[in-house]
Amino acid sequence: MRADTPETARVDFVRAAKQAVFAGLLALALFLPLIGFQTVQNMRNELVLETRWELLTVMILLIMAASLLTSLVIEPWRARRAARPIKPVEAAPPSPLRRWLTSAALGFVLVFPVLAIASNGLQGSIKWIDNFGIQILIYVMLGWGLNIVVGLAGLLDLGYVAFFAVGSYSYALLAKTFGLSFWLLLPLSGILAAFWGVLLGFPVLRLRGDYLAIVTLAFGEIIRLVLINWVDFSNGYAGISGIPRPTFFGIPFTANDDGFSAVFGLEFSPVYRTIFLYYVILGLALLTAFVTVRLRRLPVGRAWEALREDEIACRSLGINTTNTKLTAFALGAMFGGFAGAFFAARQGFISPESFTFMESAMILAIVVLGGMGSQLGVAIAAIAMIGGTEIMRDLDFLRAVFGSGFDPTQYRMLLFGFAMVVVMIWKPRGLISTREPSAFLKERRAVSGTLVKEGHG
C-alpha cells in the first residue's frame, strides 16, 4: 500500500481548506439574519436593529474548525475503518457491565433527592430535584411509552404528544369539575389516552412508513387545534389554572395546620412536595419499564417485534396484525396519558402551547438516539438531551466569551441538532445497538443491532 506523499497531503489539505471556506460562507448566509442582527425595544417602545458581529464571527470560526476537523481527522479515520476486513458477527453473552450499570443507575435515582439536599441544602435542592430529576423522568417515561410503538412494533408515530395532552386535560378537567383525587384520575387518564390510541390505530391499520408518519402527525395537530379552538371545553389559549395538586395520603403540602409539615412536625418548605412528586414520577417510570419488559417476553411482545421486522411474514405466521398494532398504540398511549396526568398535577397549569409538535419530535429523537427497542438507551438519551438543556441555563461563564447579552438557552435547539448529526454519524443505530432476544434456547445471548430491521417494518 503506497504511503501518502507530501504532495498528496498538500492536496488533501487544500481540499479541506476549500470545504472549510465553503462551510464558513454557508454559515454566514444562514446565521447573518439569525445571529448577526437582533431587534431590541428601546425606551420609546420602538424596535431598534442591533448587530452582533463578534458572536457571528465566533460561530463561523467554530463551524470552519469543525469542517477542518472532519476533513482532516474524522473522514480519514472512517476510510481506514471501512477498509478493514469485516469480521463475522457473533452472538455474545450479555455484558455483566451493563447489568451493573443498570443497578447502579437505579440506586442513584433512588437516593438522588438525598444527594441533592446534602450538597445544596434544603432550599437549594429544589432546582436540582425539579428541573433535573422530575423533568428528566417525565421524558424518560414518555420515551419508554413511545418505544413500544416505534422501537418494538416499528410504527412511526409523530403525534405522540397528543396522548400526553389527553392525559393532562383529562386530569385537569375532571379534577376541577368533580373534585376527584389524583390517585383516582391517574389510571382514568391513562385509560382515556389508550382509548384515543385505539381510535388512532383503526384508520392507520394499512399504512406504513411515511404515510403512517403523516397521519399520526395530523392527529397530534388535530388534538392541539381542538384544544385551542374549543374554548368552552378547554379554555383555549388561556389554558386551565388552579389544577388540584396530589396529596400524601390525603395530607396536602400546604402551610396550614393540617399540612404535611405541621403533621410531621417539620418546618414548612416546598421541597417536601417536590421530593414527593419526584418519587411519584420515578415509580411511574419504573412501572412503565417493568410492564414493557414483561410484555416483550409475552406473545404480544414477540408479535410486535415480528411486525416490526416483516409484516408480510408476520401475517403468514397467522398473527393478527390488526390486534397487534392496536395493542401497541393503546399501551403506548396509556403511558403517555399517565405522564400527562402527572404533568398537569405537577404544573398546576396547562395550555395547548405545552403540547406542540416539537414535543413529539423531542420524544421521538430520544427514542431514536437511545436506540429503538432499548430501555437503557432511551433513558441515557433523555438524560443527555433534557439534562443538557437544563444545564445550559447555568452556563453564565459563556457571557464572558460571547458578551453580556448572550443567552445560552436560545441556542439549545442548534446544539440539539448538532448532537443528533454527530450521534447519527458515530452510532447510526443509536447509543445502545445490541439487543437481548425475548425468546431463546438454553442460553440468552446478545444480538447485534445490525441483524434487526427496527423501525422499517
LOTIKOL-349184 format. One record per residue (C-alpha): residue in three letters; x, y, z. Coordinates in steps of 0.001 Angstrom, whole numbers, always signed. Each point is the difference from the previous one (the first is absolute). Example, Ala and Ser with C-alpha at 12.3 -4.5 7.8 and 13.67 -1.06 7.14 Angstrom:
BEGIN
@resn = Ala; x = +12300; y = -4500; z = +7800 $
@resn = Ser; x = +1370; y = +3440; z = -660 $
This chain:
BEGIN
@resn = Met; x = +0; y = +0; z = +0 $
@resn = Arg; x = +1532; y = +3315; z = -1113 $
@resn = Ala; x = +620; y = +2553; z = +2726 $
@resn = Asp; x = -1314; y = +3519; z = -463 $
@resn = Thr; x = +2563; y = +2372; z = -1471 $
@resn = Pro; x = +360; y = +3598; z = +1163 $
@resn = Glu; x = -1630; y = +1072; z = -3249 $
@resn = Thr; x = -3047; y = -2206; z = +678 $
@resn = Ala; x = -219; y = +1345; z = +3550 $
@resn = Arg; x = +191; y = +3560; z = -1358 $
@resn = Val; x = -2821; y = -705; z = -2456 $
@resn = Asp; x = -2123; y = -1494; z = +2789 $
@resn = Phe; x = +644; y = +3038; z = +2165 $
@resn = Val; x = -956; y = +2317; z = -2860 $
@resn = Arg; x = -3239; y = -1916; z = -484 $
@resn = Ala; x = -712; y = +158; z = +3737 $
@resn = Ala; x = +713; y = +3753; z = -1 $
@resn = Lys; x = -2399; y = +512; z = -2911 $
@resn = Gln; x = -2709; y = -1958; z = +1805 $
@resn = Ala; x = +579; y = +2032; z = +3169 $
@resn = Val; x = -292; y = +3281; z = -1933 $
@resn = Phe; x = -3199; y = -1229; z = -1666 $
@resn = Ala; x = -1406; y = -1041; z = +3389 $
@resn = Gly; x = +873; y = +3443; z = +1383 $
@resn = Leu; x = -1756; y = +1758; z = -2877 $
@resn = Leu; x = -3042; y = -2203; z = +407 $
@resn = Ala; x = -33; y = +709; z = +3744 $
@resn = Leu; x = +270; y = +3723; z = -726 $
@resn = Ala; x = -3025; y = -147; z = -2304 $
@resn = Leu; x = -2042; y = -1983; z = +2534 $
@resn = Phe; x = +1024; y = +1740; z = +3229 $
@resn = Leu; x = +183; y = +3587; z = -1236 $
@resn = Pro; x = -3746; y = +655; z = +443 $
@resn = Leu; x = -254; y = -2316; z = +3028 $
@resn = Ile; x = +3041; y = +968; z = +2054 $
@resn = Gly; x = +1598; y = +2995; z = -1707 $
@resn = Phe; x = -3062; y = +2222; z = +471 $
@resn = Gln; x = -2211; y = +418; z = +3029 $
@resn = Thr; x = -3029; y = +2184; z = +632 $
@resn = Val; x = -352; y = +1601; z = +3441 $
@resn = Gln; x = -2589; y = +2309; z = +1464 $
@resn = Asn; x = +1187; y = +3435; z = +1117 $
@resn = Met; x = -1462; y = +2364; z = +2583 $
@resn = Arg; x = -2547; y = +1346; z = -2510 $
@resn = Asn; x = -1323; y = -3506; z = -760 $
@resn = Glu; x = +1658; y = +58; z = -3412 $
@resn = Leu; x = +1767; y = -2949; z = -1551 $
@resn = Val; x = +3664; y = +763; z = -637 $
@resn = Leu; x = +2258; y = -2198; z = -2120 $
@resn = Glu; x = +3273; y = -938; z = +1681 $
@resn = Thr; x = +2932; y = -1997; z = -1338 $
@resn = Arg; x = +1926; y = -2824; z = +1659 $
@resn = Trp; x = +3061; y = -341; z = -2217 $
@resn = Glu; x = +2197; y = -1529; z = +2729 $
@resn = Leu; x = -2433; y = -2827; z = +685 $
@resn = Leu; x = -521; y = -592; z = -3715 $
@resn = Thr; x = +3753; y = -154; z = -597 $
@resn = Val; x = +526; y = -2504; z = +2821 $
@resn = Met; x = -2791; y = -2238; z = -1333 $
@resn = Ile; x = +1446; y = +35; z = -3533 $
@resn = Leu; x = +3506; y = -771; z = +1262 $
@resn = Leu; x = -1315; y = -2908; z = +2068 $
@resn = Ile; x = -1783; y = -1433; z = -3027 $
@resn = Met; x = +3107; y = +381; z = -2165 $
@resn = Ala; x = +2083; y = -1723; z = +2674 $
@resn = Ala; x = -2525; y = -2838; z = +176 $
@resn = Ser; x = +154; y = -338; z = -3789 $
@resn = Leu; x = +3803; y = -206; z = +88 $
@resn = Leu; x = -116; y = -2577; z = +2794 $
@resn = Thr; x = -2458; y = -2095; z = -1985 $
@resn = Ser; x = +2015; y = +142; z = -3219 $
@resn = Leu; x = +3466; y = -534; z = +1483 $
@resn = Val; x = -721; y = -2379; z = +2893 $
@resn = Ile; x = -3458; y = -1575; z = +5 $
@resn = Glu; x = -362; y = -841; z = -3703 $
@resn = Pro; x = +3450; y = -1674; z = -267 $
@resn = Trp; x = -749; y = -1974; z = +3151 $
@resn = Arg; x = -3333; y = -1159; z = -1435 $
@resn = Ala; x = +1694; y = -943; z = -3277 $
@resn = Arg; x = +2593; y = -2104; z = +1836 $
@resn = Arg; x = -2733; y = -1597; z = +2040 $
@resn = Ala; x = -2027; y = -840; z = -3113 $
@resn = Ala; x = +3080; y = -1550; z = -1643 $
@resn = Arg; x = +408; y = -2523; z = +2799 $
@resn = Pro; x = -1245; y = -3538; z = -708 $
@resn = Ile; x = -3489; y = -583; z = +1309 $
@resn = Lys; x = -67; y = -2491; z = +2836 $
@resn = Pro; x = -2949; y = -2376; z = +241 $
@resn = Val; x = -2571; y = +1093; z = +2548 $
@resn = Glu; x = -213; y = -2423; z = +2875 $
@resn = Ala; x = -2521; y = -99; z = +2772 $
@resn = Ala; x = +1470; y = +815; z = +3356 $
@resn = Pro; x = -1188; y = -558; z = +3540 $
@resn = Pro; x = -1493; y = +3059; z = +1722 $
@resn = Ser; x = +2660; y = +2233; z = +1453 $
@resn = Pro; x = +159; y = -34; z = +3821 $
@resn = Leu; x = +1050; y = +3655; z = -178 $
@resn = Arg; x = -3389; y = +886; z = -1450 $
@resn = Arg; x = -1816; y = -1716; z = +2856 $
@resn = Trp; x = +2246; y = +1729; z = +2530 $
@resn = Leu; x = -628; y = +3336; z = -1691 $
@resn = Thr; x = -3762; y = -524; z = +136 $
@resn = Ser; x = +109; y = -846; z = +3722 $
@resn = Ala; x = +2272; y = +2960; z = +759 $
@resn = Ala; x = -2257; y = +2370; z = -1951 $
@resn = Leu; x = -3072; y = -1262; z = +1862 $
@resn = Gly; x = +1726; y = +492; z = +3343 $
@resn = Phe; x = +1080; y = +3510; z = -988 $
@resn = Val; x = -3498; y = +1170; z = -979 $
@resn = Leu; x = -1399; y = -1398; z = +3245 $
@resn = Val; x = +2360; y = +2106; z = +2141 $
@resn = Phe; x = +232; y = +2998; z = -2361 $
@resn = Pro; x = -2165; y = +2312; z = +2200 $
@resn = Val; x = +2146; y = -853; z = +3029 $
@resn = Leu; x = +3173; y = +800; z = -1924 $
@resn = Ala; x = -1500; y = +3254; z = -1294 $
@resn = Ile; x = -959; y = +1108; z = +3523 $
@resn = Ala; x = +3392; y = -1002; z = +1428 $
@resn = Ser; x = +1920; y = +1984; z = -2635 $
@resn = Asn; x = -2249; y = +3060; z = -458 $
@resn = Gly; x = -2036; y = +302; z = +3190 $
@resn = Leu; x = -3736; y = -341; z = +446 $
@resn = Gln; x = -1029; y = +3027; z = -2080 $
@resn = Gly; x = +2788; y = -202; z = -2560 $
@resn = Ser; x = -898; y = -3590; z = -862 $
@resn = Ile; x = -3405; y = +932; z = -1436 $
@resn = Lys; x = +1495; y = +1019; z = -3340 $
@resn = Trp; x = +1951; y = -3235; z = -361 $
@resn = Ile; x = -2841; y = -2294; z = +1040 $
@resn = Asp; x = -2619; y = +1811; z = -2083 $
@resn = Asn; x = +1807; y = +1251; z = -3109 $
@resn = Phe; x = +2302; y = -2986; z = -353 $
@resn = Gly; x = -1553; y = -2938; z = +1832 $
@resn = Ile; x = -3714; y = +417; z = -683 $
@resn = Gln; x = +382; y = +1568; z = -3451 $
@resn = Ile; x = +2346; y = -2723; z = -1223 $
@resn = Leu; x = -2156; y = -2802; z = +1417 $
@resn = Ile; x = -3072; y = +1353; z = -1807 $
@resn = Tyr; x = +1806; y = -281; z = -3321 $
@resn = Val; x = +1454; y = -3381; z = +928 $
@resn = Met; x = -3533; y = -1263; z = +583 $
@resn = Leu; x = -1240; y = +1558; z = -3248 $
@resn = Gly; x = +2948; y = -1505; z = -1858 $
@resn = Trp; x = -705; y = -3455; z = +1389 $
@resn = Gly; x = -3669; y = +336; z = -931 $
@resn = Leu; x = +822; y = +1022; z = -3580 $
@resn = Asn; x = +2621; y = -2744; z = -135 $
@resn = Ile; x = -2830; y = -2543; z = +18 $
@resn = Val; x = -1478; y = +1483; z = -3171 $
@resn = Val; x = +3186; y = +940; z = -1859 $
@resn = Gly; x = +2726; y = -2219; z = +1417 $
@resn = Leu; x = -1864; y = -3267; z = +517 $
@resn = Ala; x = -2879; y = +125; z = -2494 $
@resn = Gly; x = +1806; y = +2081; z = -2653 $
@resn = Leu; x = -2898; y = +2464; z = -443 $
@resn = Leu; x = +1264; y = +3549; z = -571 $
@resn = Asp; x = -2055; y = +2339; z = +2199 $
@resn = Leu; x = +520; y = +3765; z = -343 $
@resn = Gly; x = -3053; y = +982; z = +2059 $
@resn = Tyr; x = +796; y = -1630; z = +3326 $
@resn = Val; x = -365; y = +3300; z = +1829 $
@resn = Ala; x = -3760; y = -229; z = -689 $
@resn = Phe; x = -328; y = -2782; z = +2597 $
@resn = Phe; x = +2101; y = +2074; z = +2387 $
@resn = Ala; x = -2535; y = +2810; z = -486 $
@resn = Val; x = -2988; y = -2323; z = +435 $
@resn = Gly; x = +1337; y = -1190; z = +3347 $
@resn = Ser; x = +723; y = +3552; z = +1176 $
@resn = Tyr; x = -3376; y = +1447; z = -932 $
@resn = Ser; x = -1856; y = -3079; z = +1285 $
@resn = Tyr; x = +1519; y = +447; z = +3429 $
@resn = Ala; x = -360; y = +3788; z = +25 $
@resn = Leu; x = -3655; y = +102; z = -1078 $
@resn = Leu; x = -1189; y = -2917; z = +2133 $
@resn = Ala; x = +1892; y = +1195; z = +3075 $
@resn = Lys; x = -1370; y = +3557; z = -231 $
@resn = Thr; x = -3534; y = -996; z = -992 $
@resn = Phe; x = -649; y = -2981; z = +2270 $
@resn = Gly; x = +2708; y = +420; z = +2633 $
@resn = Leu; x = +1363; y = -3521; z = -482 $
@resn = Ser; x = +3357; y = -936; z = +1476 $
@resn = Phe; x = +3255; y = -389; z = -1883 $
@resn = Trp; x = +273; y = -3724; z = +737 $
@resn = Leu; x = -3431; y = -657; z = -1476 $
@resn = Leu; x = +504; y = +2173; z = -3068 $
@resn = Leu; x = +3484; y = -1344; z = -771 $
@resn = Pro; x = -1202; y = -3397; z = -1305 $
@resn = Leu; x = -3077; y = +1626; z = -1525 $
@resn = Ser; x = +2158; y = +2399; z = -2002 $
@resn = Gly; x = +2033; y = -2938; z = -1268 $
@resn = Ile; x = -3159; y = -1855; z = -1027 $
@resn = Leu; x = -1337; y = +3014; z = -1893 $
@resn = Ala; x = +3339; y = +457; z = -1769 $
@resn = Ala; x = +3; y = -3710; z = -924 $
@resn = Phe; x = -3510; y = +418; z = -1431 $
@resn = Trp; x = +1254; y = +2790; z = -2260 $
@resn = Gly; x = +2960; y = -2192; z = -906 $
@resn = Val; x = -2401; y = -2669; z = -1250 $
@resn = Leu; x = -1949; y = +2661; z = -1944 $
@resn = Leu; x = +3242; y = +1041; z = -1670 $
@resn = Gly; x = +964; y = -3601; z = -666 $
@resn = Phe; x = -3103; y = -931; z = -2021 $
@resn = Pro; x = +481; y = +2501; z = -2892 $
@resn = Val; x = +3698; y = -837; z = -392 $
@resn = Leu; x = -174; y = -3799; z = -14 $
@resn = Arg; x = +1027; y = -197; z = -3663 $
@resn = Leu; x = +2547; y = +2838; z = +97 $
@resn = Arg; x = +3758; y = -301; z = +423 $
@resn = Gly; x = +3052; y = +2214; z = -189 $
@resn = Asp; x = -460; y = +3574; z = -1169 $
@resn = Tyr; x = -3784; y = -289; z = -345 $
@resn = Leu; x = -328; y = -1168; z = +3595 $
@resn = Ala; x = +2239; y = +2867; z = +1147 $
@resn = Ile; x = -2177; y = +2573; z = -1818 $
@resn = Val; x = -3235; y = -1331; z = +1514 $
@resn = Thr; x = +1359; y = -106; z = +3544 $
@resn = Leu; x = +1432; y = +3503; z = -435 $
@resn = Ala; x = -3433; y = +1212; z = -1123 $
@resn = Phe; x = -1633; y = -1679; z = +2999 $
@resn = Gly; x = +2290; y = +1842; z = +2387 $
@resn = Glu; x = -744; y = +3328; z = -1673 $
@resn = Ile; x = -3763; y = -699; z = +7 $
@resn = Ile; x = +50; y = -553; z = +3768 $
@resn = Arg; x = +1957; y = +3220; z = +547 $
@resn = Leu; x = -2295; y = +2068; z = -2261 $
@resn = Val; x = -3086; y = -1405; z = +1718 $
@resn = Leu; x = +1423; y = +1055; z = +3363 $
@resn = Ile; x = +661; y = +3491; z = -1385 $
@resn = Asn; x = -3344; y = +595; z = -1711 $
@resn = Trp; x = -2454; y = -1835; z = +2282 $
@resn = Val; x = +105; y = +2770; z = +2574 $
@resn = Asp; x = -3051; y = -1151; z = +1980 $
@resn = Phe; x = +1678; y = -3341; z = +583 $
@resn = Ser; x = +3697; y = +785; z = +439 $
@resn = Asn; x = +52; y = +3793; z = +536 $
@resn = Gly; x = +2049; y = +382; z = -3191 $
@resn = Tyr; x = +3363; y = +1744; z = +123 $
@resn = Ala; x = -683; y = +1162; z = +3568 $
@resn = Gly; x = +373; y = -3590; z = +1172 $
@resn = Ile; x = -1155; y = -1476; z = +3294 $
@resn = Ser; x = +1395; y = +1315; z = +3275 $
@resn = Gly; x = -511; y = -918; z = +3618 $
@resn = Ile; x = +281; y = -3738; z = -661 $
@resn = Pro; x = -164; y = -1936; z = +3314 $
@resn = Arg; x = +3343; y = -1355; z = +1154 $
@resn = Pro; x = +478; y = -3591; z = +1214 $
@resn = Thr; x = +48; y = -630; z = +3742 $
@resn = Phe; x = +1944; y = -2379; z = +2216 $
@resn = Phe; x = -2754; y = -2444; z = +1009 $
@resn = Gly; x = -2429; y = +2896; z = +376 $
@resn = Ile; x = +2516; y = +2344; z = +1641 $
@resn = Pro; x = +541; y = +3129; z = -2161 $
@resn = Phe; x = +3392; y = +1630; z = -387 $
@resn = Thr; x = -1126; y = +3383; z = +1339 $
@resn = Ala; x = +1055; y = +2321; z = +2817 $
@resn = Asn; x = -3272; y = -527; z = +1900 $
@resn = Asp; x = -345; y = -1890; z = +3252 $
@resn = Asp; x = -1170; y = -3090; z = -1872 $
@resn = Gly; x = +2861; y = +161; z = -2479 $
@resn = Phe; x = +2821; y = -2489; z = -409 $
@resn = Ser; x = +2565; y = +2048; z = +1887 $
@resn = Ala; x = -2285; y = +653; z = +2988 $
@resn = Val; x = -1156; y = -3619; z = +238 $
@resn = Phe; x = +3558; y = -1353; z = +97 $
@resn = Gly; x = +1407; y = +2855; z = +2104 $
@resn = Leu; x = +2224; y = +1447; z = -2738 $
@resn = Glu; x = +716; y = +3549; z = -1034 $
@resn = Phe; x = -2070; y = +859; z = -3068 $
@resn = Ser; x = +1888; y = -259; z = -3266 $
@resn = Pro; x = -1130; y = -640; z = -3598 $
@resn = Val; x = +2797; y = -2537; z = -360 $
@resn = Tyr; x = -2145; y = -2698; z = +1648 $
@resn = Arg; x = -2596; y = +160; z = -2769 $
@resn = Thr; x = +2797; y = -30; z = -2595 $
@resn = Ile; x = +1543; y = -3126; z = +1551 $
@resn = Phe; x = -3403; y = -1667; z = +118 $
@resn = Leu; x = -641; y = +769; z = -3675 $
@resn = Tyr; x = +3470; y = -1293; z = -867 $
@resn = Tyr; x = -702; y = -3403; z = +1479 $
@resn = Val; x = -3450; y = -99; z = -1608 $
@resn = Ile; x = +1388; y = +511; z = -3515 $
@resn = Leu; x = +2877; y = -2382; z = +801 $
@resn = Gly; x = -2524; y = -2677; z = +936 $
@resn = Leu; x = -2008; y = +650; z = -3176 $
@resn = Ala; x = +3150; y = -194; z = -2141 $
@resn = Leu; x = +1102; y = -3257; z = +1616 $
@resn = Leu; x = -3513; y = -1393; z = -472 $
@resn = Thr; x = +214; y = +880; z = -3696 $
@resn = Ala; x = +3363; y = -1749; z = -321 $
@resn = Phe; x = -1168; y = -3084; z = +1918 $
@resn = Val; x = -3190; y = -412; z = -2039 $
@resn = Thr; x = +1869; y = +521; z = -3277 $
@resn = Val; x = +2651; y = -2599; z = +844 $
@resn = Arg; x = -2604; y = -2521; z = +1115 $
@resn = Leu; x = -2195; y = +552; z = -3059 $
@resn = Arg; x = +2998; y = -392; z = -2296 $
@resn = Arg; x = +458; y = -3550; z = +1263 $
@resn = Leu; x = -3683; y = -866; z = -468 $
@resn = Pro; x = -1543; y = -1031; z = -3340 $
@resn = Val; x = -1282; y = +3537; z = -590 $
@resn = Gly; x = +3534; y = +1392; z = +349 $
@resn = Arg; x = +1422; y = -2559; z = -2415 $
@resn = Ala; x = -2846; y = +866; z = -2384 $
@resn = Trp; x = +1040; y = +3686; z = +167 $
@resn = Glu; x = +3552; y = -895; z = -933 $
@resn = Ala; x = -1152; y = -2311; z = -2800 $
@resn = Leu; x = -2166; y = +2825; z = -1342 $
@resn = Arg; x = +2978; y = +2345; z = +114 $
@resn = Glu; x = +2266; y = -2372; z = -1897 $
@resn = Asp; x = -2385; y = -1080; z = -2789 $
@resn = Glu; x = -3759; y = +534; z = -48 $
@resn = Ile; x = -557; y = -2448; z = -2872 $
@resn = Ala; x = +1857; y = -2775; z = +1807 $
@resn = Cys; x = -1901; y = +951; z = +3144 $
@resn = Arg; x = -3306; y = -560; z = -1808 $
@resn = Ser; x = +1218; y = -3287; z = -1468 $
@resn = Leu; x = +667; y = -1269; z = +3534 $
@resn = Gly; x = -3655; y = +544; z = +864 $
@resn = Ile; x = +549; y = +3038; z = +2218 $
@resn = Asn; x = -2906; y = +2420; z = +92 $
@resn = Thr; x = +1746; y = +3218; z = -1060 $
@resn = Thr; x = -3105; y = +2067; z = +737 $
@resn = Asn; x = -34; y = -921; z = +3676 $
@resn = Thr; x = +3798; y = +260; z = +149 $
@resn = Lys; x = +18; y = +3591; z = -1265 $
@resn = Leu; x = -2926; y = +1034; z = +2175 $
@resn = Thr; x = +1592; y = -1398; z = +3162 $
@resn = Ala; x = +3237; y = +1851; z = -777 $
@resn = Phe; x = -1813; y = +3303; z = -552 $
@resn = Ala; x = -2226; y = -486; z = +3058 $
@resn = Leu; x = +2777; y = -914; z = +2441 $
@resn = Gly; x = +2343; y = +2704; z = -1258 $
@resn = Ala; x = -2798; y = +2563; z = +278 $
@resn = Met; x = -914; y = -1210; z = +3496 $
@resn = Phe; x = +3469; y = +738; z = +1367 $
@resn = Gly; x = -89; y = +3364; z = -1768 $
@resn = Gly; x = -3286; y = +689; z = +1798 $
@resn = Phe; x = +1546; y = -900; z = +3358 $
@resn = Ala; x = +2842; y = +2445; z = -640 $
@resn = Gly; x = -2492; y = +2665; z = -1093 $
@resn = Ala; x = -2044; y = -327; z = +3184 $
@resn = Phe; x = +3151; y = +338; z = +2097 $
@resn = Phe; x = +1111; y = +3002; z = -2070 $
@resn = Ala; x = -3287; y = +1811; z = +660 $
@resn = Ala; x = +144; y = -797; z = +3715 $
@resn = Arg; x = +3595; y = +1179; z = +238 $
@resn = Gln; x = -458; y = +3252; z = -1946 $
@resn = Gly; x = -3398; y = +1033; z = +1310 $
@resn = Phe; x = -552; y = +1690; z = -3382 $
@resn = Ile; x = -178; y = -1340; z = -3545 $
@resn = Ser; x = -615; y = +1563; z = -3404 $
@resn = Pro; x = +166; y = -1193; z = -3623 $
@resn = Glu; x = +3446; y = +1584; z = -316 $
@resn = Ser; x = +1403; y = -2829; z = +2111 $
@resn = Phe; x = -975; y = -2618; z = -2604 $
@resn = Thr; x = +1505; y = +1146; z = -3277 $
@resn = Phe; x = +1607; y = -2102; z = -2710 $
@resn = Met; x = +3453; y = +808; z = +1405 $
@resn = Glu; x = -858; y = -2095; z = +3055 $
@resn = Ser; x = -811; y = -2989; z = -2225 $
@resn = Ala; x = +3220; y = +558; z = -1926 $
@resn = Met; x = +1978; y = +176; z = +3244 $
@resn = Ile; x = -1478; y = -3261; z = +1315 $
@resn = Leu; x = +558; y = -1763; z = -3333 $
@resn = Ala; x = +3582; y = +1276; z = -100 $
@resn = Ile; x = +581; y = -1442; z = +3474 $
@resn = Val; x = -1197; y = -3417; z = -1196 $
@resn = Val; x = +2055; y = +85; z = -3208 $
@resn = Leu; x = +3195; y = +1314; z = +1591 $
@resn = Gly; x = -202; y = -2421; z = +2902 $
@resn = Gly; x = -541; y = -2982; z = -2302 $
@resn = Met; x = -3449; y = -1138; z = -1019 $
@resn = Gly; x = -1089; y = -2880; z = +2198 $
@resn = Ser; x = +2587; y = +715; z = +2720 $
@resn = Gln; x = -1311; y = +1069; z = +3394 $
@resn = Leu; x = +3423; y = +975; z = +1304 $
@resn = Gly; x = +867; y = +1930; z = -3156 $
@resn = Val; x = -3207; y = +2048; z = +192 $
@resn = Ala; x = +732; y = +914; z = +3616 $
@resn = Ile; x = +3571; y = +1081; z = -857 $
@resn = Ala; x = -1219; y = +2090; z = -2957 $
@resn = Ala; x = -2652; y = +1716; z = +2160 $
@resn = Ile; x = +2604; y = +855; z = +2644 $
@resn = Ala; x = +2375; y = +1397; z = -2613 $
@resn = Met; x = -2573; y = +2054; z = -1923 $
@resn = Ile; x = -2261; y = +1303; z = +2767 $
@resn = Gly; x = +2747; y = +288; z = +2598 $
@resn = Gly; x = +2284; y = +1693; z = -2520 $
@resn = Thr; x = -2679; y = +2568; z = -762 $
@resn = Glu; x = -453; y = +758; z = +3685 $
@resn = Ile; x = +3742; y = +274; z = +592 $
@resn = Met; x = +218; y = +2677; z = -2701 $
@resn = Arg; x = -2022; y = +2306; z = +2236 $
@resn = Asp; x = +2924; y = +93; z = +2441 $
@resn = Leu; x = +2829; y = +595; z = -2476 $
@resn = Asp; x = +460; y = +3630; z = +960 $
@resn = Phe; x = +3747; y = -135; z = -673 $
@resn = Leu; x = -811; y = +31; z = -3734 $
@resn = Arg; x = -1067; y = +3623; z = +376 $
@resn = Ala; x = +3641; y = +908; z = +523 $
@resn = Val; x = +803; y = -1561; z = -3383 $
@resn = Phe; x = -2968; y = +1085; z = -2112 $
@resn = Gly; x = -1085; y = +3168; z = +1810 $
@resn = Ser; x = -2316; y = +945; z = +2843 $
@resn = Gly; x = -3087; y = -293; z = -2205 $
@resn = Phe; x = +684; y = -3622; z = -908 $
@resn = Asp; x = -2729; y = -2449; z = +1092 $
@resn = Pro; x = +1125; y = -3643; z = -298 $
@resn = Thr; x = -3578; y = -1330; z = +84 $
@resn = Gln; x = -767; y = +1667; z = -3332 $
@resn = Tyr; x = +2419; y = -2366; z = -1727 $
@resn = Arg; x = -1146; y = -3241; z = +1579 $
@resn = Met; x = -1796; y = -1177; z = -3153 $
@resn = Leu; x = +3094; y = +782; z = -2082 $
@resn = Leu; x = +2138; y = -2137; z = +2288 $
@resn = Phe; x = -2736; y = -2612; z = +106 $
@resn = Gly; x = +89; y = -316; z = -3794 $
@resn = Phe; x = +3787; y = -106; z = -14 $
@resn = Ala; x = -20; y = -2764; z = +2618 $
@resn = Met; x = -2475; y = -2010; z = -2070 $
@resn = Val; x = +2239; y = +228; z = -3075 $
@resn = Val; x = +3061; y = -1066; z = +2000 $
@resn = Val; x = -1769; y = -2982; z = +1564 $
@resn = Met; x = -1488; y = -1113; z = -3312 $
@resn = Ile; x = +3497; y = +6; z = -1538 $
@resn = Trp; x = +1678; y = -1616; z = +2987 $
@resn = Lys; x = -2765; y = -2455; z = +1022 $
@resn = Pro; x = -2569; y = -160; z = -2820 $
@resn = Arg; x = -2095; y = -2606; z = +1810 $
@resn = Gly; x = -92; y = +1898; z = +3284 $
@resn = Leu; x = +2097; y = +68; z = +3145 $
@resn = Ile; x = -970; y = -3577; z = +948 $
@resn = Ser; x = -113; y = -2088; z = -3172 $
@resn = Thr; x = +160; y = -3506; z = +1476 $
@resn = Arg; x = -3166; y = -1855; z = +937 $
@resn = Glu; x = -846; y = -2922; z = +2222 $
@resn = Pro; x = -2437; y = -2452; z = -1620 $
@resn = Ser; x = -3417; y = -346; z = +1614 $
@resn = Ala; x = +23; y = -3770; z = -675 $
@resn = Phe; x = +3117; y = -2172; z = +88 $
@resn = Leu; x = +1094; y = -3642; z = +144 $
@resn = Lys; x = +2074; y = -1062; z = +3030 $
@resn = Glu; x = +2050; y = +3212; z = +164 $
@resn = Arg; x = -835; y = +3674; z = -434 $
@resn = Arg; x = +2537; y = +1661; z = -2315 $
@resn = Ala; x = +133; y = +3620; z = -1125 $
@resn = Val; x = -879; y = +721; z = -3635 $
@resn = Ser; x = +1736; y = +2666; z = -2063 $
@resn = Gly; x = -2201; y = +2916; z = -1030 $
@resn = Thr; x = +1022; y = -542; z = -3637 $
@resn = Leu; x = -1969; y = -3242; z = -75 $
@resn = Val; x = -3377; y = +1584; z = +702 $
@resn = Lys; x = -1979; y = +2295; z = -2241 $
@resn = Glu; x = -1397; y = +2306; z = +2711 $
@resn = Gly; x = -2446; y = +2612; z = -1118 $
@resn = His; x = -203; y = -1030; z = -3650 $
@resn = Gly; x = -2699; y = -2640; z = +279 $
